[in-house]
């Protein structure tokens, strides 16, 4: 790489870094860390475990963000010195090392820049993920289970906690639906671009004639509701049913009727939770999911009103949004961003960051 080219690229990267630092507002983040550290040191911190968990989680996230940003700034500053050394010593090995580091810093900056695009009202929340099998019979149920695994593996790769609230298993294979939470700051903003219909094309392993099958699964992403959110739910509007949780093939998981299903009668929204042994805990988790769904419904109604006022028919990007093709060729393609990968198995194993970054950038472009 020519010296002039390197100099220009380093200037461009430095400009991007400065923009990221301005958006993140490191001074404000350090001030927030100081306040949270004081709260975390209070002897009465764990008197309220839920509040304590939020404080320690937020503190850990902010500290990690500041460390990550400062480390990237340091690496960028060191790059110019590394290239100068390579030039002065005319050393191919040092030059190769500098160019490899440049590529890594460029990639890290791209990823961090995407994070700064998450500025929506609920983007910094944890995420509730709901997946349901749609058209395609047993293949759709199997595909829904593959998507559940994909997102859980993605979370695992990033060290994010998850908790499965409910999984409804299909009779032959796969799942009818599942609901789980991804416990990480900005999980909602990051995963919200996954909402919509996912399509799978493959030779069906359940078809004894080996025919090609197209099946569909729907993905819904909701922000986890917090105490500051205002969602009115009248007790008289709810029907609560309890039942025995079941696993694959219909076998009983619990010997007591601890699973809870809540129906919100005015809207017809149904949620359920079966992950805890306690009926009370399951009801609390199901209520959290119901509140999230009602909050999202409220937001969609407000958005529809604004679109009508603007004469905007609304965005349809959230419908069919990605195709996973395993036959006659191998490819996963996002139908909105045109981003594609030729290795479907890696995607289904949780390598979806490229799709997430492309989706976040695409969404930001749509807002302009």
N, C-alpha and C positions, 0 to 999 in steps of 0.2 A: 504494500500500500504506500503510495507516494506521501512525502512529508506534508505537502500542501493539503492533500486530502485528509490526512490524519488531523491536522490542525483545525480544519473546518469542521470535521465531525466532532472533535472534542469541544469546540465552541457550541455546536448545536446541542450536544448532550448536556453541557453546563447550563445552557439556557433552559432546557427541559427540567433539569434538576432544580433550578431556581424556582421555576413555576410550581413544581410539585411541593417544594418547601413552603412556598407562599400559600398554596391551597390548604396544606395540612396544618399550617400555623403552629410551628414547633414551640414557640413561646407559650401559646395558650395550652398546648398539650403538656408542657412541663409544669405549668401552673396547676393544671387539673391533677397531674400526678402528685404534686405536693399536698393538695387537699385530700386526695384519696389515701395517700400514705398516712396522713394524720388520722383519718377515719379508720383505716385498717389497724392502726396501733391502739385504738380505744379498747379498754378492758371489756366493755360490754358488747363488743362487735358481734359475737356469736349468740347473743340473746335472741336475735332475729336471724335465723340461719339463711332465709331467703334473701334478705337485704344484704347480709354479709357476703353471700355468694356473688351477688351483683357487684358489690364494691371490689372484692378481690379479683373478679373476672375482668372488670373494666380497668383496674389498675394494671393487671398483667398485660392486657391488650395494648394499653397506651405505652407502657414501658417497652414492649416489643416493637411497636411502631417507631418510637423515637430511636431505639438502638439500630433498627433496620435502616432508617433514613440516614442517621449519622454515619453508619458503616458504609453505605453506598456513596455518600458524599466523599468520604475518605478514599475509597477505591477510585473514584473519578479523579480526585486531585492527584493521586499517585500515578495515574495513567500517563500524564504528560511527562513526568520524570522518567518513567520506564521507557517511553518512546525516545526521549532525549539520550538516555544511556545507550539504547540500541543504535542510534544514529552516530553518536560519538565513537563508540567502540566498533562500529560496523560489524556487529555480532548477529548472525542469522538466528541463533537460538534465543537471544534476548528479544529480537524483533518478533519471532513467532510467539513467544510468551506474551508480549505486549498486545499482539493482535488477538490472541485467544482471550485475554482479559478484557479487551475492548468489546469483543462479541458478547461476553458474559454480562458486562456492565450495561451494554445496550439492551439486552434482554431483560435484565432486572429493572431498568428504568421504564421499559414498556409496561411491565407488569405493575409497577408502582403507579404509573400514570393512569392506568385503568382504574385503580383503587380510588383515585381522586375524582373520577367521573361519577362515583356513587354519592350523590348529594340529594337524593329524594327524601321525602318526609320520613319514611320508615326504613330506608336503606341500611342503617346501621344495626337493625334488629336481628335477632336470631330468626331462623326460617322454619316454618311448618311445611312439609312436603306431603302432598296427597297424590297417589298414583292409582289409577283405575284402569282395568282392562276394558277395551271398547270392542269394535267390530273385529271379528276374526276367530271367535270361539276359543278352543283350547290353546291355539297359537297366541292369541291376544293375552290370555292369562299367563302364559309362559313368558311373553315379552314384558308384561308388567312386572313380573318378578325379576327379570334381567335388569330393568330400569331401576328397581329398588336397590339391587346389588350395586349397580353402577354409581348411584349417588352415595351410598354408604361407603363404597370403596374410595370415592373421591374425597369424602370427609376424612376417612382414615388416613389417606395419603398426606393430608394437610394437618393432621393431628387435632381435628375438630371432634368434639364429643357428639354423640347421637343418642336418641332414645326412641325406640319404636313404640308408638302408642297402641296401634291396632293393625292386625293383618287378617284379612278374610281370605281363606284359602279356597281355591277352586277344587272341584271334585276329582278331576283326573290329574291335573298338573298345574303349577303356577298359582297365581293369586287373583282374586277378584278386585281387591283394593288393599291399600296400606296407607297409614299415616305415621310419619315420624318427624322428629324435630332435629335440626342441625344447630348445635349450641356453639356458635362462634359469632363475634361481632361482624357485621356486614354480610352475614350469610344470606339474609333476605335480598339485599341489593344485588349480590353476586348471582344467586340462583334464580332470581325473578325472571331472567331472560329465558329460562328453561320452560316457562309456562306455555302450554299448548298441546297439540296432538303430535305424537311421535309415531312414525310408520316403519314397520319392519317388512322387508321382502326377503324370503328365503325358501329353500326346499323344506317343507314341513317335516319334522321328525315324527309327527303324529299321523302322517298320511301314509298308509301302507303302499300307495301307488307312487310315492315320491314326487308328488306334484308341487309346483311353486305356490306359495301362500302369501297373501298380503294381510297383515294384521295391524291393529292400531291400539295405542294406549294413551290416556290423557294424563297430563302432569299439571297439578295446581300448586302454586307456591304462595304462601301467605306469611305476613309478618307476625311474629309472636306478640300477643297482646300484653301490654303493660298496664300497671294500675292507673296511669294517667289517661288511658284511652276511655272514652265514654261510650259504652254500648249498653243500651237499656234492654234488659231481658226480664219480662214478667214471668213469675213462677207459674202462673196459670196458662202461659203459652207453651209450656214444656210437657212432653210426655216422656217419662223415664222408665225404661225397661231394663231388667237385670236378667242375665243368662249365664250359662257356663261357657267359659272360653274354650275354643277348639283349635287344634293344630292341623298340620297337613293330613289329608285323608279323613278328616272329620274326627280324629281322636280327641278325647277330652284332655285339656291341659290342667285345669283346676277341678277339684272335687266339690267346689262350692260355686254358687251363682254370684261370682264377683265381677264379671264383665258388665259394662254399662253401655246402654244405647240411649241417646237423647234425641228426641224429635222436636224441632222448633215448629210448632203447628202453623203459625202465620206464613212462614216461608217454605215449609216442607223440607228444610235442611235437616239431614240426619247425620249424627256423628256417634262414634263409639270408641271405647278404650277397654283393653283387656290385658295390659301389660303388668299390672300390679295385682298382688293377692288381695288387697283391700278394696272393697266396693267403694268406700269413701274416696280413696286416692284415684280410682278409675273415674269416678264421677267428676272430681276436680279437674283431671286432665281433659276429659271430654268437654267440660264447660269451657276450658281454655281454647280448645279447637273450635267450638261453636262461636265463641266471641270473636275469634280471628276471622271466621267465615262471614259473620254478620258485619264486621268492620270492613272487610273487603267488598261486600255487597253494597254497603253504604258509600264507599269510595267510588265504585263503578257507577252508581246512580248519579253521584255528583259529577263524575267525569262525562257521563252521557249528556247531562244538562249543559255543561260547558261546551261540548262538541256541537250540540244543537244550536247554541248561541253563536258559535263561530262558523256555523254552516259546514261543519266537518262531519263527515259520515262516520268518523271513528276509525281507529286502526284495526285491521284484521290480522296483523302479524301473529297474534296469539293463537290462531287456529292451527292448521297443519304447518309445523315449523321445522321438522327434521326427518330425513329419511335414512334408515339403516339398511343398506342393500348387501345381502350375503350371497345372492345368486341372481343373475348370471355373472356378475362381477362383484368386487368387494369395494364398498365405499360408504362413508357416512357423510351426508351433506346437509348443511343448514340452508333452508329454502329462502331465508331472509337475507343473510349476510353473504351467501355463496361460499362460506368457509367449508372446506371438505378435507377428509382424511381417508387414506386408502387402506387403513388397517382397522376394521370394525371391532376386532377383538380387544385392541388396546383401549378403544373408547368405552366398550362395555365393561372393561376392567377398571374404569374410573378416570382415564386420562381425557378429561373434558375441558381443561383450562383454556385451550385454544378456542373452543366454541364459546365459552363464557366471555373471554376477552373480546372476541369479535362481536358477540351479541351486545355487550355493554357499549362498545364504541358505536355500533349501528344504532342502538336506541338513542344515544346522545345526538347523533346526526338527525334522527327523526324529530327531535324536540326543537331543532333550530328553525 
